[in-house]
Amino acid sequence: MNVHNPAQSFLRPMVNTRFKQQFCRQKTLTVDKVLWLSVGKVLVVLCPLVLVMNLWLASSLRNLDVSVKEVENLRLELMDKQIKLRAQRAQLFSPEQIQAIAAQKFSLHVPEKDQVKLF
């Protein structure tokens, strides 16, 4: 029969002290120190390179943005000029304008009914 006695003494399992002492005495700092020194050297070299590349890319993007804005302004000016030229072309090719220019430069007039004779 299995009886649980709450007054019975209870022993906690303990970690072997020899293992704990040997684990604490190991020289893990030398490996970590060498590793951190090499990582630090790499970072000392890479951080300025990354900073310089970032600055160069930022200035390149700024210059590109300025040139894109200039081209956009030029495109808008050309579109305005094209609209004005199309309006002027439509005005010059209107029948009334053609008759006025023909009459002024070449003395050409539309014939009247009594001037037209059919044979």
PyRosetta script that sets phi, psi and omega in degrees:
from pyrosetta import init, pose_from_sequence

init()
pose = pose_from_sequence("MNVHNPAQSFLRPMVNTRFKQQFCRQKTLTVDKVLWLSVGKVLVVLCPLVLVMNLWLASSLRNLDVSVKEVENLRLELMDKQIKLRAQRAQLFSPEQIQAIAAQKFSLHVPEKDQVKLF")
pose.set_psi(1, 138.3)
pose.set_omega(1, -176.2)
pose.set_phi(2, -105.3)
pose.set_psi(2, 108.8)
pose.set_omega(2, -177.0)
pose.set_phi(3, -112.4)
pose.set_psi(3, 134.6)
pose.set_omega(3, 178.3)
pose.set_phi(4, -96.2)
pose.set_psi(4, 118.3)
pose.set_omega(4, -179.1)
pose.set_phi(5, -107.3)
pose.set_psi(5, 112.1)
pose.set_omega(5, -178.4)
pose.set_phi(6, -69.4)
pose.set_psi(6, -17.3)
pose.set_omega(6, 179.4)
pose.set_phi(7, -86.5)
pose.set_psi(7, -4.4)
pose.set_omega(7, -178.3)
pose.set_phi(8, -70.0)
pose.set_psi(8, 142.4)
pose.set_omega(8, -179.4)
pose.set_phi(9, -70.4)
pose.set_psi(9, 146.6)
pose.set_omega(9, -176.2)
pose.set_phi(10, -122.9)
pose.set_psi(10, 128.8)
pose.set_omega(10, 178.9)
pose.set_phi(11, -105.3)
pose.set_psi(11, 126.9)
pose.set_omega(11, 177.1)
pose.set_phi(12, -82.1)
pose.set_psi(12, 141.3)
pose.set_omega(12, 175.8)
pose.set_phi(13, -69.6)
pose.set_psi(13, 138.0)
pose.set_omega(13, -176.8)
pose.set_phi(14, -114.2)
pose.set_psi(14, 150.2)
pose.set_omega(14, 175.1)
pose.set_phi(15, -77.2)
pose.set_psi(15, 141.1)
pose.set_omega(15, 178.8)
pose.set_phi(16, -62.0)
pose.set_psi(16, 122.7)
pose.set_omega(16, -175.1)
pose.set_phi(17, -69.4)
pose.set_psi(17, -29.9)
pose.set_omega(17, 178.0)
pose.set_phi(18, -63.7)
pose.set_psi(18, -44.3)
pose.set_omega(18, 178.8)
pose.set_phi(19, -61.2)
pose.set_psi(19, -43.1)
pose.set_omega(19, -179.1)
pose.set_phi(20, -64.1)
pose.set_psi(20, -42.2)
pose.set_omega(20, -179.9)
pose.set_phi(21, -67.2)
pose.set_psi(21, -41.6)
pose.set_omega(21, 179.2)
pose.set_phi(22, -66.7)
pose.set_psi(22, -37.2)
pose.set_omega(22, -179.9)
pose.set_phi(23, -65.9)
pose.set_psi(23, -41.6)
pose.set_omega(23, -179.3)
pose.set_phi(24, -71.4)
pose.set_psi(24, -28.8)
pose.set_omega(24, -176.3)
pose.set_phi(25, -83.3)
pose.set_psi(25, -10.8)
pose.set_omega(25, -178.0)
pose.set_phi(26, -64.0)
pose.set_psi(26, 147.7)
pose.set_omega(26, -178.4)
pose.set_phi(27, -91.6)
pose.set_psi(27, 74.6)
pose.set_omega(27, 178.0)
pose.set_phi(28, -83.9)
pose.set_psi(28, -15.8)
pose.set_omega(28, -178.6)
pose.set_phi(29, -67.8)
pose.set_psi(29, -32.4)
pose.set_omega(29, -178.5)
pose.set_phi(30, -66.3)
pose.set_psi(30, -42.9)
pose.set_omega(30, 178.0)
pose.set_phi(31, -66.7)
pose.set_psi(31, -44.3)
pose.set_omega(31, 179.5)
pose.set_phi(32, -65.3)
pose.set_psi(32, -37.7)
pose.set_omega(32, -179.1)
pose.set_phi(33, -65.9)
pose.set_psi(33, -43.9)
pose.set_omega(33, 179.0)
pose.set_phi(34, -64.9)
pose.set_psi(34, -42.2)
pose.set_omega(34, 178.9)
pose.set_phi(35, -62.4)
pose.set_psi(35, -46.8)
pose.set_omega(35, -178.5)
pose.set_phi(36, -68.0)
pose.set_psi(36, -32.7)
pose.set_omega(36, 175.7)
pose.set_phi(37, -64.8)
pose.set_psi(37, -43.4)
pose.set_omega(37, 179.1)
pose.set_phi(38, -67.2)
pose.set_psi(38, -39.6)
pose.set_omega(38, 177.4)
pose.set_phi(39, -64.0)
pose.set_psi(39, -40.8)
pose.set_omega(39, 178.6)
pose.set_phi(40, -63.4)
pose.set_psi(40, -40.5)
pose.set_omega(40, 178.0)
pose.set_phi(41, -63.8)
pose.set_psi(41, -42.5)
pose.set_omega(41, 178.6)
pose.set_phi(42, -63.2)
pose.set_psi(42, -42.5)
pose.set_omega(42, 179.3)
pose.set_phi(43, -66.5)
pose.set_psi(43, -36.2)
pose.set_omega(43, 178.1)
pose.set_phi(44, -63.7)
pose.set_psi(44, -33.4)
pose.set_omega(44, 178.9)
pose.set_phi(45, -81.4)
pose.set_psi(45, -42.8)
pose.set_omega(45, -173.2)
pose.set_phi(46, -77.1)
pose.set_psi(46, -35.8)
pose.set_omega(46, -177.2)
pose.set_phi(47, -59.5)
pose.set_psi(47, -48.6)
pose.set_omega(47, 177.1)
pose.set_phi(48, -63.7)
pose.set_psi(48, -36.8)
pose.set_omega(48, 177.5)
pose.set_phi(49, -62.3)
pose.set_psi(49, -44.4)
pose.set_omega(49, 179.2)
pose.set_phi(50, -64.8)
pose.set_psi(50, -39.2)
pose.set_omega(50, 178.7)
pose.set_phi(51, -64.2)
pose.set_psi(51, -44.6)
pose.set_omega(51, 178.5)
pose.set_phi(52, -63.9)
pose.set_psi(52, -43.3)
pose.set_omega(52, 178.3)
pose.set_phi(53, -63.2)
pose.set_psi(53, -39.6)
pose.set_omega(53, 179.0)
pose.set_phi(54, -63.6)
pose.set_psi(54, -44.5)
pose.set_omega(54, 178.4)
pose.set_phi(55, -64.3)
pose.set_psi(55, -41.5)
pose.set_omega(55, 179.4)
pose.set_phi(56, -64.4)
pose.set_psi(56, -43.8)
pose.set_omega(56, 179.1)
pose.set_phi(57, -65.6)
pose.set_psi(57, -38.2)
pose.set_omega(57, 178.9)
pose.set_phi(58, -64.5)
pose.set_psi(58, -43.2)
pose.set_omega(58, 179.2)
pose.set_phi(59, -67.8)
pose.set_psi(59, -37.0)
pose.set_omega(59, 177.2)
pose.set_phi(60, -63.4)
pose.set_psi(60, -43.0)
pose.set_omega(60, 178.5)
pose.set_phi(61, -64.6)
pose.set_psi(61, -38.1)
pose.set_omega(61, 179.1)
pose.set_phi(62, -64.3)
pose.set_psi(62, -44.9)
pose.set_omega(62, 178.0)
pose.set_phi(63, -63.4)
pose.set_psi(63, -40.1)
pose.set_omega(63, 178.3)
pose.set_phi(64, -64.8)
pose.set_psi(64, -39.9)
pose.set_omega(64, 178.7)
pose.set_phi(65, -63.6)
pose.set_psi(65, -41.4)
pose.set_omega(65, 178.6)
pose.set_phi(66, -64.2)
pose.set_psi(66, -43.8)
pose.set_omega(66, -179.8)
pose.set_phi(67, -67.0)
pose.set_psi(67, -35.9)
pose.set_omega(67, 176.9)
pose.set_phi(68, -65.0)
pose.set_psi(68, -40.3)
pose.set_omega(68, 178.2)
pose.set_phi(69, -65.1)
pose.set_psi(69, -39.6)
pose.set_omega(69, 177.7)
pose.set_phi(70, -63.2)
pose.set_psi(70, -44.6)
pose.set_omega(70, 179.7)
pose.set_phi(71, -64.5)
pose.set_psi(71, -38.6)
pose.set_omega(71, 178.4)
pose.set_phi(72, -64.3)
pose.set_psi(72, -41.7)
pose.set_omega(72, 177.5)
pose.set_phi(73, -64.4)
pose.set_psi(73, -41.1)
pose.set_omega(73, 177.1)
pose.set_phi(74, -62.9)
pose.set_psi(74, -40.8)
pose.set_omega(74, 178.9)
pose.set_phi(75, -63.0)
pose.set_psi(75, -41.2)
pose.set_omega(75, 178.9)
pose.set_phi(76, -65.5)
pose.set_psi(76, -40.5)
pose.set_omega(76, 177.3)
pose.set_phi(77, -62.4)
pose.set_psi(77, -43.0)
pose.set_omega(77, 179.3)
pose.set_phi(78, -65.9)
pose.set_psi(78, -36.1)
pose.set_omega(78, 177.4)
pose.set_phi(79, -65.8)
pose.set_psi(79, -40.9)
pose.set_omega(79, 176.7)
pose.set_phi(80, -62.6)
pose.set_psi(80, -42.9)
pose.set_omega(80, 179.0)
pose.set_phi(81, -63.5)
pose.set_psi(81, -39.6)
pose.set_omega(81, 179.0)
pose.set_phi(82, -64.2)
pose.set_psi(82, -40.1)
pose.set_omega(82, 178.9)
pose.set_phi(83, -63.6)
pose.set_psi(83, -42.8)
pose.set_omega(83, 179.5)
pose.set_phi(84, -65.2)
pose.set_psi(84, -41.1)
pose.set_omega(84, 179.4)
pose.set_phi(85, -66.6)
pose.set_psi(85, -37.7)
pose.set_omega(85, 177.4)
pose.set_phi(86, -66.9)
pose.set_psi(86, -38.3)
pose.set_omega(86, 177.5)
pose.set_phi(87, -65.8)
pose.set_psi(87, -40.9)
pose.set_omega(87, 178.7)
pose.set_phi(88, -66.1)
pose.set_psi(88, -39.5)
pose.set_omega(88, 178.4)
pose.set_phi(89, -63.9)
pose.set_psi(89, -44.0)
pose.set_omega(89, 178.7)
pose.set_phi(90, -61.9)
pose.set_psi(90, -37.0)
pose.set_omega(90, 179.1)
pose.set_phi(91, -69.7)
pose.set_psi(91, -41.4)
pose.set_omega(91, -178.1)
pose.set_phi(92, -70.3)
pose.set_psi(92, -31.5)
pose.set_omega(92, -179.2)
pose.set_phi(93, -91.9)
pose.set_psi(93, 9.8)
pose.set_omega(93, 175.8)
pose.set_phi(94, -71.9)
pose.set_psi(94, 147.7)
pose.set_omega(94, -177.4)
pose.set_phi(95, -58.7)
pose.set_psi(95, -37.7)
pose.set_omega(95, -179.7)
pose.set_phi(96, -65.1)
pose.set_psi(96, -42.0)
pose.set_omega(96, -179.4)
pose.set_phi(97, -67.4)
pose.set_psi(97, -39.3)
pose.set_omega(97, 178.6)
pose.set_phi(98, -63.6)
pose.set_psi(98, -43.0)
pose.set_omega(98, 178.2)
pose.set_phi(99, -64.4)
pose.set_psi(99, -39.4)
pose.set_omega(99, -179.8)
pose.set_phi(100, -66.5)
pose.set_psi(100, -42.6)
pose.set_omega(100, 179.2)
pose.set_phi(101, -67.9)
pose.set_psi(101, -40.8)
pose.set_omega(101, 178.8)
pose.set_phi(102, -63.1)
pose.set_psi(102, -39.9)
pose.set_omega(102, 179.6)
pose.set_phi(103, -70.5)
pose.set_psi(103, -37.3)
pose.set_omega(103, -176.7)
pose.set_phi(104, -75.0)
pose.set_psi(104, -46.8)
pose.set_omega(104, -174.5)
pose.set_phi(105, -86.3)
pose.set_psi(105, -41.8)
pose.set_omega(105, -172.3)
pose.set_phi(106, -111.2)
pose.set_psi(106, 2.5)
pose.set_omega(106, -177.7)
pose.set_phi(107, 55.1)
pose.set_psi(107, 41.4)
pose.set_omega(107, 177.2)
pose.set_phi(108, -100.5)
pose.set_psi(108, 131.6)
pose.set_omega(108, 179.5)
pose.set_phi(109, -130.1)
pose.set_psi(109, 157.2)
pose.set_omega(109, 176.7)
pose.set_phi(110, -74.3)
pose.set_psi(110, 130.4)
pose.set_omega(110, -179.0)
pose.set_phi(111, -70.2)
pose.set_psi(111, 148.4)
pose.set_omega(111, 176.4)
pose.set_phi(112, -87.5)
pose.set_psi(112, 172.2)
pose.set_omega(112, -174.2)
pose.set_phi(113, -64.4)
pose.set_psi(113, -37.0)
pose.set_omega(113, -177.5)
pose.set_phi(114, -77.9)
pose.set_psi(114, -11.1)
pose.set_omega(114, 177.9)
pose.set_phi(115, -87.9)
pose.set_psi(115, -15.0)
pose.set_omega(115, -179.2)
pose.set_phi(116, -92.5)
pose.set_psi(116, 124.9)
pose.set_omega(116, 178.5)
pose.set_phi(117, -125.2)
pose.set_psi(117, 132.2)
pose.set_omega(117, 178.5)
pose.set_phi(118, -101.7)
pose.set_psi(118, 138.2)
pose.set_omega(118, 179.6)
pose.set_phi(119, -102.9)
pose.dump_pdb("model.pdb")
